[in-house]
Amino acid sequence: MEYPFITYKPVQFGESEMISRSKVFYDLMDQRRSVRDFSDRDVPEEIIRNIVKTAGTAPSGAHKQPWVFCVIRNKTLKSRLRALAEEEEKKNYEGRMSERWIKDLAPLGTNEKKEFIDIAPWIIVVMKKSYDQDADGTKTNNYYVNESVGIASGFLIAAIHNAGLVTLTHTPSPMNFIAKALNRPDIEKPYLLLPVGYPAEACKVPDLTRKAYDEIAIYFE
Ligand SMILES: Cc1cc2nc3c(=O)[nH]c(=O)nc-3n(C[C@H](O)[C@H](O)[C@H](O)COP(=O)(O)O)c2cc1C
């Protein structure tokens, strides 16, 4: 069977513009922080739509696009998710997490309270599909699902930041309660929960430093 191919239209710039664009993008991304203190200021749906569409441009194993983004604005549903997340996180902080894990989290100032799920105007739950079903319900395979959904989530986080909004990569573990609360089918498993909105006024974030370039890059020239 012959499959169709189309001509790729490259996005191209002169070298000095490439240097400038790569620096500008790095500077923008370097300002991204995980925010845990949100404002309730509303965000237009169109921005959320563009952000989620950007996540949907990610590459995926065999182009299976094994993701679904649940976009939540409903206040009752947000409150329910918050209550369920806090229930699980209480158990985590009161015994399910190791002492070492609690110690590693200490600089972040996190605890079982998850007000941001109520306060942020939007919650995006990223769902991953380890397998899929075609129209007649036959099981079909997905490939490199964690890698694919992880990359799409990275695009999502970058798009949120690029739009001038903030988010938190939240993993209220175990996350099965989310699929139930959202009434999603068994083939979808919650991957991340991201509140999206503006930071609260005078919002503070932990004073963290990122690894130096030499620590993250190794050249083989
Ligand atoms: C996979 C993953 C899961 C995370 N889960 C949580 C979480 O459940 N709660 C939380 O407060 N932060 C969570 N974080 C955020 C990290 O704590 C944060 O990215 C890290 O401290 C670095 O801070 P920065 O994002 O501001 O650079 C998570 C991050 C990742 C990548």
The ligand as an SDF file (V2000), in Angstrom:
LIG
                    3D

 31 33  0  0  0  0  0  0  0  0999 V2000
    6.3970   14.6890   37.2960 C   0  0  0  0  0  0  0  0  0  0  0  0
    6.3170   15.8180   38.2920 C   0  0  0  0  0  0  0  0  0  0  0  0
    5.4730   15.7190   39.3710 C   0  0  0  0  0  0  0  0  0  0  0  0
    5.3460   16.7800   40.2790 C   0  0  0  0  0  0  0  0  0  0  0  0
    4.4390   16.6830   41.3050 N   0  0  0  0  0  0  0  0  0  0  0  0
    4.2600   17.7190   42.1170 C   0  0  0  0  0  0  0  0  0  0  0  0
    3.2360   17.6710   43.1050 C   0  0  0  0  0  0  0  0  0  0  0  0
    2.4660   16.7200   43.2000 O   0  0  0  0  0  0  0  0  0  0  0  0
    3.0970   18.7390   43.9430 N   0  0  0  0  0  0  0  0  0  0  0  0
    3.8970   19.8510   43.8310 C   0  0  0  0  0  0  0  0  0  0  0  0
    3.7160   20.7880   44.6060 O   0  0  0  0  0  0  0  0  0  0  0  0
    4.8590   19.9410   42.8800 N   0  0  0  0  0  0  0  0  0  0  0  0
    5.0390   18.9050   42.0190 C   0  0  0  0  0  0  0  0  0  0  0  0
    5.9690   19.0000   41.0110 N   0  0  0  0  0  0  0  0  0  0  0  0
    6.7040   20.2620   40.7930 C   0  0  0  0  0  0  0  0  0  0  0  0
    8.1670   20.1940   41.2400 C   0  0  0  0  0  0  0  0  0  0  0  0
    8.2470   20.2160   42.6330 O   0  0  0  0  0  0  0  0  0  0  0  0
    8.9080   21.3810   40.6160 C   0  0  0  0  0  0  0  0  0  0  0  0
    8.9100   21.2520   39.2200 O   0  0  0  0  0  0  0  0  0  0  0  0
   10.3540   21.4760   41.1030 C   0  0  0  0  0  0  0  0  0  0  0  0
   10.3780   21.7450   42.4800 O   0  0  0  0  0  0  0  0  0  0  0  0
   11.1500   22.5690   40.3570 C   0  0  0  0  0  0  0  0  0  0  0  0
   10.5420   23.8130   40.4910 O   0  0  0  0  0  0  0  0  0  0  0  0
   10.1540   24.6940   39.2170 P   0  0  0  0  0  0  0  0  0  0  0  0
    9.1040   23.8900   38.4590 O   0  0  0  0  0  0  0  0  0  0  0  0
    9.5990   25.9690   39.7850 O   0  0  0  0  0  0  0  0  0  0  0  0
   11.3630   24.8820   38.3790 O   0  0  0  0  0  0  0  0  0  0  0  0
    6.1170   17.9520   40.1020 C   0  0  0  0  0  0  0  0  0  0  0  0
    6.9820   18.0440   38.9930 C   0  0  0  0  0  0  0  0  0  0  0  0
    7.0630   17.0110   38.0950 C   0  0  0  0  0  0  0  0  0  0  0  0
    7.9540   17.1520   36.8770 C   0  0  0  0  0  0  0  0  0  0  0  0
  1  2  1  0
  2  3  1  0
  2 30  2  0
  3  4  2  0
  4  5  1  0
  4 28  1  0
  5  6  2  0
  6  7  1  0
  6 13  1  0
  7  8  2  0
  7  9  1  0
  9 10  1  0
 10 11  2  0
 10 12  1  0
 12 13  2  0
 13 14  1  0
 14 15  1  0
 14 28  1  0
 15 16  1  0
 16 17  1  0
 16 18  1  0
 18 19  1  0
 18 20  1  0
 20 21  1  0
 20 22  1  0
 22 23  1  0
 23 24  1  0
 24 25  2  0
 24 26  1  0
 24 27  1  0
 28 29  2  0
 29 30  1  0
 30 31  1  0
M  END
$$$$
